[in-house]
Amino acid sequence: QVQLVESGGGLVQAGGSLRLSCAASGRTFRNYAMGWFRQAPGKERKFVAAIGGSGGSTYYADSVKGRFTISRDNAKNTVYLQMNSLKPEDTAVYYCAAGAVVGVTTSAYDHWGQGTQVTVSS
């Protein structure tokens, strides 16, 4: 079992940057693939980025490729999402998730954090 707590959300102007963090409990963090998803009001939760357990493989949604970077520090049980060149359409609640294998759908992940709000003003 793993518990996830996101932090780092907030209000930022378009073109700005934020770094989200997701701290995980438990000793087996490196065994989990980690993903970031986001959900805007009235819309379904969508894939943003994912990273394998060792950190060697990363995946991104086309909408964030080149602007967002996912990384992890297994010594700190933490996964990060560096978000640059933010746009108003990036506004959403961002969730981190843990699963046995890397995936781009919500069904690939078994454990979820509570989410952190990111608001990008124009």
N, C-alpha and C positions, 0 to 999 in steps of 0.2 A: 504494500500500500504506500502511496506517496501523496503528500499534500502540497499544494502549489499556492503561492501567494505572489501576486503581481504588484508592481509599484512603478512609479515614474511617469504616470499619465499626467495630463494637465492641459492648459490652454496655451496655444502658441499661434503666432501669425503665420500666414502662408509663406513658404520659403524657409521657415525655421526648422529646428531639429529637436528631437526628444530621444531619450534612451529609456526603453522599458526594461525592467528586470523581473525575473520570475525565480523566486527562491523555492527550492524543493526540500522537503524533509526526507529522511531515510538514507540508508547507506548504499543503496543500489542505483543511485542517480545515473551513473554512467551506462547502465543497462537499458535506459529508456531513450527512445527517440523523442524529441521535443518539437512541438509545433506552436505557432502563433496563428490565431484566427481573429477576425473582427466581425462585429455585428452593429450595423447602423439601425436606427429606429425603424421599425416596421419591415425590416429586411432579414433574410436568413443569415446565419453565421457563415462566413467565408474564409477560406484558406488565405494566409498571408505568406508564411515562411515555415520551413521545417529544417531540422538538423539531426543527423544521426548521432548515435551514442558517443562515438569517438570525436565527433566534430568534423570529421573529414568530408562529409557529404552534406550539401545544403541545397535547398529547393525554394523557389520563390514564385509567387503569383506574378503574372505578366504586368499587372498594374503597379507593382512595387519594385520590380527588377531594376537595378541600377540606383535606386534611392534608399532601400532598406538593406540592412545587413543583420543576419542572425548569427549568433556565436554562443559558446557555452564555456563555462569554467567548471570542470568536474570536481576540482578541489574545493570549490565554494558551493557546489550544488546549485548553480545558478545558470540560467539561460538569459540572453539579452536580445533585444531588438533595437538596433540603432536606426532611427528614422530621420532621414535628411530630405531636404527639398519638399517639405510637407505641403499638401494641397487640401483645400476645404473638403474634398471628397474622401480624404483619409479619416475624417471625423467618424468615430465609432467607439464602442467599448471593445477593448482588446483583451483577448483571453489567451493564456498559455495552457498547453495540454501535454500530457505524457502518454506514450503508448509503447507497445512492444516493437513496432516497426514504423519506419517513416511512412507517412501517408499525407495526402492532400485533401482528404475528406474527414469530417468530424467523426465518422464511424471508426476511424483508425485509432482513435485515442480513448483511453479508459478513464483518465483522470484530468480534471479541469480546475483551474483557479476561479476566483470570484470575478475577475475582470477589473480593468482599470480604464477610466474614460480618457479619451484623447479628443480634444476639440481644436480644430484648425480654423482660424478666422481669416476672412478674405480682406 
